[in-house]
Amino acid sequence: MQRRHDIDALRALAFALLILYHWAMLYVFDWGWHLKSPYQAEWLQVPMLIVNRWRMDLIFLISGMSVAFLLRGMSTSRFVGQRSWRLLLPLVFGCLVVVPIQPYAEGVANGAVEPGYLRFLGDYFGGKTWPADAFTGWEYGFTWNHLWYLVYLWVYTMALALLLPVLRSRFGQRLKALLTGLRGWRLLLLPAIPLALATIGLQPLFEETGDLINDWYRHAIYFTVFLYGYWISTDSGIWAELVRLRRQSLTVALSLVVVYLVLVNVLPDELPDWQQALVWILRNIYIWAALSAILGWAHHALNRPFRWLPWANEAVYPWYVLHQSMIVLLAYWLLPLQLGPVIEPLLVLVGTVAGCWLLHAVIRRNRWLRPCFGLKGGVMAHERKERTEAGAIPVPQPNQ
């Protein structure tokens, strides 16, 4: 079974972009985050906004592809058990061990938490009632912060498992064909329509809370692209079309994002409903054009066995779990030193990369830590299993 090297590479690059995005959140002007450096830059808003619109859509799209590949030759019950173990154990471990430094640093910076990490942990896990806005998630007494993705992914995976009889039925195959059979301009436009309708109908009603229960706007968007990924994963026809259209989709995405950025900067915050709907339609066409361009160019340029891919494929999960706590911890230490707008960001970024690299080197060699960070297999067998199992992605055949 051959690997789909382009999707392996795209997964690694998408999460690398996520690390850079969270690092930049320290420095982008007027965007709230857990900590904020005094050295903020307004110009960062432009690249951050460009990436913000599709970064998580891309990750959930890739996640949907991974689910489709994992389901091949695996019973639904085994799939549910395996995915629950590999998503929920890192979630629980991360919330207990990795994430708490983030609310501590944020709470101290806000003046709502007394310095002293061990005392904070006692209060945090002891169910203390926190002052308003002490840290993100203060009203619940705890936070999963960046690990929200694992919760959402588990819920979407379980929902898809429940829907498998429908998805595999004749009706489900017809729905799939509506997407995979698209060609030309229809492929670059029509999949954006459900995203636009969800945005127009749900974004005004539901804030992007990240609390799972009341996040219906993001559920509609993320589950839709998750399902798109599941459907397109093994269809060679749509992949060939994405490659053929890669220049057109990139041109459309770049053109639309320019128009979108102009509108964001010139239009007032309060718009008539019809104007807001037009902006949201434009935004979602841009998102799908950008995703189409990314997939097309990745399949064209990255579907080869790069030497760094096996290591990167294994590193993605531990680095994802670790990175935001590393960023926040380093910022908590460095911000008071007032090192300047060059040295401080550089030290935070280099320190985050070095910290994730070193901790991953320890984790991958420890049979007890490996499953806590979503890694398969024992210490001696992990390289062989990584080559044959972990993320193995078959090349789609013409009749699929």
SULVENWO-V414458 format. One line per field, one symbol per residue. ss: DSSP state (H for helix, E for strand, C for the rest). psi: psi as a letter, one per 40 degrees, with the letter a starting at -180 (. if undefined). burial: 1 if it has 16 or more other C-alpha atoms within 10 Angstrom, else 0. Layout:
ss=???
psi=???
burial=???
//
This chain:
ss=CCCCHHHHHHHHHHHHHHHHHHHHCCCECCCCCCCCCCCCECCHHHHHHHHHCCHHHHHHHHHHHHHHHHHCCCCHHHHHHHHHHHHHHHHHHHHHHHCHHHHHHHHHHCCCCCCCHHHHHHHHHCCCCCCCCCCCCCCCCCCCHHHHHHHHHHHHHHHHHHHHHHHCCHHHHHHHHHHHCCCCHHHHHCHHHHHHHHHHHHCCCCCCCCCCCCCHHHHHHHHHHHHHHHHHCCCHHHHHHHHHCHHHHHHHHHHHHHHHHHHHHHCCCCCCHHHHHHHHHHHHHHHHHHHHHHHHHHHHHCCCCCCCHHHHHHHHHHHHHHHHHHHHHHHHHHHHHCCCCCHHHHHHHHHHHHHHHHHHHHHCCCHHHHHHHCCCCCCCCHHHHHHHCCCCCCCCCCCC
psi=hiigddddddddddddddddddddddehhehiadihiegihddedddddddddeddddddddddddddddehehiddddddddddedddddddddddddddddddddddeeehhigddddddddeefihiihfdiheddeeiiebeedddddddddddddddeddddeiddddddddddeeiiadddeddeedddddddddddedhigdeeddffddddddddddddddddedehdddddddddedddddddddddddddddddddiidhiidddddddddddddddddddddddddddddegigidedddddddddddddddddddddddddddeegeieddddddddddddddddddddddeehdddddefeiiiiddeddddddddhehhihhide.
burial=0011111111110111011011111111100001111011000010010110111111111111111111000000001100111111111011100111111111111001100000010001000001000111110011111110111111111101100000100001000100111100001110110011111101100000010000111111111111111111111111101111110111011101100100000000000000001011111111111111111111110110000011011111111111111111111101100000000110011011101110010011001011111111110001100100111111110000
//
